[in-house]
């Protein structure tokens, strides 16, 4: 019986697929620890999962807690779906940068705001990976990014694997989310839309777009319509510059690039479309599932609402089974060390590509992106590695090197950027223990 820890047990986008794969599709004998900052959500998820296991005859043991460090010991895998958006810290970033006229640096991934978010979030990931290295060094860490949770996924993967020695992969829903967005935009049935996205997490691009029913390449049409659409001015700018359509639920690639007249005044605080009412509905459905089970009408309806509310293509349990030699799987958007799938990126740096996973590990499918993106992709991948090193090591040298090559800081004096960032870090010492031990 394998032990799996799910951190962020109530994760709206990822938990449904995790529960479905564990107890319905594969019926895995498992010791599962469900961790969530909301103890009620952790307990309800554990009890709902237990109801599924009973209904489908799965031998499983269930534990729930709010303390991740208590759950990790002797794990075979840790799946981390937690939300890393700290509104209080974000507000401090905003106030500090706005006060010195750098409001456009209030970002989640690039520039000075992105540096602060990285140091906070990746520092936490490094703590988890360090504990795993001590207590379960052969375990796999799967990091999940919905695009709304504030996790700089590439940097987090770099930190955990390259600096902490834990085998790490990242999974996101960027291909699924882009398919949904472009199907609506082009008025094409989503199930008929073949899409392939690749790049870096947060900097992914549409490499293929086809209507499978009609056998038509939709990239030219989509590019042309976006050029003529006043609502898609930023997409049109990137299409003209790089020859590619930005992937994602919306255009966020500007976060990692220099400011333009079309880039937002500051990063819009990301809205996942998941509000308090959605989480209350999730809790209610988990309670109904617990009481009635998935076979009776009320429980079946509740389980149906749960399983269809999350991402369908991002399935961490499928990845783990494949790594454990229990089959193989194709992943639409996997953050993994580059193995040549993107020819422009140095091997070993984490990229986001479609991939096949089996007992030998992950193998990326080769994807060709426009030549205009190649140099920028290589620069950003190095930037990610340096920021990861800074966050793990508490290294101001690596941090300075990252700031020096960060495209989002183009036009900002390096010494001034260092000074402003240093003051911001001083104001949040309690969140940056690796720099202020």
Phi, psi and omega in degrees: 000121181276153178252124179236132177255128176250107179264119190095049186300333180267013183305117189298321187276331189251330186301320182302314180294324179297311180295319181297316182292320182293314194246347181246306184285310187252344176049060187276128168295122189207147165260114187243131176250122182254118186242131177205145178297334176266105184299323178298318179294320179299315181293315181297321178295319178298316182289323176296318178296321178297321178296320177296314182300317179296316183295327184253014172068036181263129175280111184212152175243138188237136176221148176221150184197165171262355188252103182298321184295338178281343187262339194288332189309136175058027180283151169268335179200148172237123177251117187250113181243016190292158176270131183249013179278113179255102187297324179295315179293319178301318179295322177295320176300314182299313181295317182295316183284323179294326183293339180247017175076022180245043183300330180285355176269003177280092186227171178258339183236312183260171174065200185289319176297319178294326176297315179296316179299320179296313183297322179288306187289315183288331173300319178294316178301320179296324177298316179297313182296321178297318178295320177298321179299328179280318193254336180206066189297339181268000181287158177257140176252122175250119179257130184248134181230117179277348186095353183238353190267000176078016179265118173284090196297314180300317181292322179295319178295317177303316183296310186292319184272310188283332184249337181249352173078022180253128178299124189224138172227153177241146179229138179223171179255025189298320180293316179297317181293322178291321177301315180297315182296314185282332175296318176294318184295320184266356183057051178240143178298131186301322182291345179264001186260112175269123183226143175227126180241149180201160179147228174242153179301130185084353181217054183256153187224155181279117181262337180211139180209108185226145168270106186290332180291319182262350181067037186247136172282117185265356181301310180301317181296315182297317179298316181295317181294323179292325177296330184263000186258118182295339178281346186244036184297321180291318175301316181298321178299316180290326176298318179292322183284316191244352179071026182213152178271130178296135177270161178123175178290336177202173182281114177235002183299337180301336181301331184258008184237169176294151179297145169229173178297336184268345180287149184299157177305319171205163179304128175289129180303120190296134178249122183275352188080004180251108181254185181300323180296323179295319180291325176294322176295319177300315179298317180297317180294323176296321178296317178295320178297320180297315184287316190258342186074167185277002182262333179276156187306313183294317179291322179297317178296317180297315179296323177298319178293322179295309190289337180264002184268346184256190176285135182270333187268342182267103189230089182302325182292323175302318180296315180297315179301318180297316179296330180273008177078023182252041182123192176217162180211155174256133181244128183292321184220095182246129174269114191211162176298135181296127179241026182103354180299323171248106189297337185276351184254135180304131179306139179100334176283147186283128177236170178241110185217162168292144187210161171252136180238133175212194184296341178277350181116201181260136176235119182282145173278134181298131180230134178257122175250159181305145183300334180296341181267347192298307183296320180294320179297318179295318180297315181292326179293323175292321178301316178300316181295321180291317177297322178297316179298317179299316182294321182283314186273350188064036188266113176286335176294311178297324179296318179296319180295323177294315179299325184293327183253002182292115181301333181291346180258013177303127180091354177258126181302133185297316181297322179292318178300317178298318181295314181296315180296320178301319179293321178296319179295320178300323181285350180229041184303323184295339180264358184231059186297336181288341176261338185231056182293000000 
